[in-house]
Amino acid sequence: MLQCFVIPCTMKEDMDVISYTRQKEFLAAEHRRKKDLNTASSGEFLTGMAKEDRLAPVVTLVLYLNDKPWDGAKSLHEMLNFKNISEKAKKYIENYNIHILDVCHTPDRELQKFPPDIRFMLMFIKYTKDKKVLADIRQLCGQETIAEDTFDALADYMNEPELWKIKEKAGTEKGRVNMCEGLRELMADSKAEGREEGREETTLNSVKNLMETLKLTAEQAMDALKIPDDDRKKYVSMLK
């Protein structure tokens, strides 16, 4: 059983304890339902578990998604104060490793070992600020689509409105979202918007220059530049 939680490091031990406790409670409930421990030894009856019962192993992986490298503790001993504890006594204090996946600083070859959709999500998070890499994420991850629920989890975590636009543009097919197609369309829209903003900025600067150098009013400057009537209100508001 592999559990992955985006949780504070200090909660890691809590999650393991909760997982094992829930398994034990489930087994005890099953025995109560079947009433198959009524004639068992007193120990089995009191614990609610038979000698043959076994719990499923649990590995809790703490996902660390910050830009800064992880510099905290990686074991329980690193979090304990041993100032007044002798080395002889220390060996009886159980240690407990904390499994940290520092996503933004883990080599790609390690992230590529994860299942396809999880791999895509981790790579997307790692390179979210590198648009050049994201533009060719198919080559990085070996796939174009991810499950819709994986996409929703990613979009919720990133809290980026632009991500939801990818889903709107690419749509879903058989419960999967084509991230590559959505990213390409989104980037194309962004470039178009950038060009339009650039044209508006150039026109606005031309209006300002005419007003300053020739002492023209805004209307006179826009007349000289032959700015369409439909666009003039926009430039007037930008001049304020």
N, C-alpha and C positions, 0 to 999 in steps of 0.2 A: 504494500500500500504506500503510494507516494503522495504526500500532501504538500501543496504549495500555497503559501499565504503571503500577502503583502502586509507585513506586520512589523511593529517595533521589535528590535532584537530582544529586549527584555521579556517579551511575551512568548518567545519561542518555546521555553520550557513549559509554560502554561498550556500551549496548544498540544504538546506531546502528552502531557498528563491527562488533558481532557479527552484526547483521542483514545487512549488506553482505558480510561474510566468508562467511556461510552461503550467500548467493546465488551468490557466486563459486565456492565449493566445489561447489555443485550443478551449475553449468554445466560446470566442469572434469570432474566425474564423468560427466556426460552425454557429453562429448566422448571421454572415455576408453572409455566403453561402445560408442560408435559408431565409435571409431577414425577419426574424420574430420579429425584434426589431424596425422596422421602425415606428411602431405606438405605441411603448411602451413609458413609461415616459422618460423625458429627462435624468434622472439619469441612467436608464438602458441602454439607447442608448449610452450615453457618456462612461460608463464603459465597455460596450460590454457584460454585464452579466445580466441575468434575476434574479428577486428576488428568484426564485425557484432553481437557479443553486447552486450546492454545490461542493466544492473541496474535493478530496479524502485525508484523513489524511496521513501524511508522517512521518515515523520514520526513522531517519538516524542513523545507527549504525557505530561507528568508530572502526575498527579492529586495535588493537594494538598488534604487533607480536614480540616485543623485548623480550630478555631474562630477562631484568631488569624490575621489577614491575613498573606499571604506577604511577608516582608521580606528574603529572601535574593537572591542573584545571579540575573540573568536572561540572562546571557551568559557565555561563557568569559572574555572580557577582564575582567569584574568579579571573576573568581576568581583572576586572575593578579597577581603582584607585579611592577609595572613601575618600581619605585624606581630601578633602575640601568639602565633601558632608555631610550634616546633616542627622541624622537618619530619620527626618521628610520627607526630600526630597528623601532619599534612597528608601522609600517604594513605590514611584511612578516610580522607574526605574525597568522595567520588568527584571526578571531573566530568564534564559534559560538553562535547563539541557543539559549536553553533555553526551550522552550514549556511554560509552567506554566498549568494550569487550577486556579485557586483556587476550588474548588467553592462553598464557603460564602459567598464574597464576589463571586461572578459574578452579574450581573443575570439575572433569570429569562428575559428575552427572549433572552439568549445561550444559556442552557442548553436552551431550547426548540428550538434549531436542531439538536440531536443526534437520532439515530434514536430512535423511540418508547420502546423498552425501556431504552436507555441514559439517555434524558431522564428517565424515571420514576425510575431508580435514583439519578441525580444529585440530582434534586429531593427524593427521600426522604432522602438523606444530608444535604442542606442544611437541611431543615426537621424533622429527626428529633426535635428538642427542642420544636418548636412543634406541639402536639397539635391546635390549632384548624385550622392549615393542613393537617395530615395528614388530618384528618377530611374535608376537601373536596379531596383530591389529584386527584380525577377532573377537576375544573374546571381545576386548575393544569396537568395533564399531557395532558388530552384523551383519557384512556383509563383503563380499570379493571383490565385484566389485563396481566401481563407473563409472558414465557417462564419456564418452570420453572428453567432453568439460570441465567437472570438473577436470579431470586429467590434461588436457592441461593448465588450469588456475593455478593449483597447481605447475606443472613443471615449468611454466614461472616464477611464483613468487619465487620458491626455487632456480631457476637458477643452478640446479645440473644436470650435464650430466648423472649421474647415474640413475636419474629418468626416462629419456627417454629410457634407456636400459630396464627398467621394461616393458614399452609399447612394445618395440621390442620383448622381450622374451615372454611376456604373450599374446601379440596380442589383438585384439578387437573382441568381439562377440556381435552382436545386439547393437552396439554403446556403449559398456561398456568395461572397462579394469579390468582384474582380478589382483588387486594389491597384494593380498596375494600370489598367485602363482608366480607373477613377483618378489616379495621380496624374496621368498624362493630361487628361482633360482639365483637371484643376490647375495644373501648372500652365497649360495653354491659356486658360482664362486669366490667370494671374499676370502672365506676360502681356496679354491684351489690355488688361486693366492698367498695368504699368505704363504701357505705351500711351494710353488715353490720358492718364494722369500727367505724363510727361508733356503731351501736347497742350493740356490745360495750363500747366505751369508756364510753358513758353509763351502762350497767348497772354496770360495774366501779367507776366513780366513786360511784355510789349506794351500792354495797356498802361501799366505804371510808368514806363519810360516816356511814353508820349505825354502823359499827364504832367510829369515832372519837368521834362525838357521844353515842351511847347506850351505848357500851362493850359492844357486842354481839360475839359470836363471828362468824366468817365464816358458819357454818351458820345462826345465828339471823338474820343480816342477809339471807341468801338466802331464808330462810323468809318473812321480812317482805315481801320483794320478789316472792315467788312464782316464783322462778327454777326452771324444770324440773330434775328430778333429772339428766337426761342432760347438762345444761350445767354442772352445778356443779363437776365435776372441772376443767373448763377454766378457770373463774373462780378456783378455788383456786390453780391453777398460775400464773395471772396476778398473784395477790396476793403471790407469793413474790419 
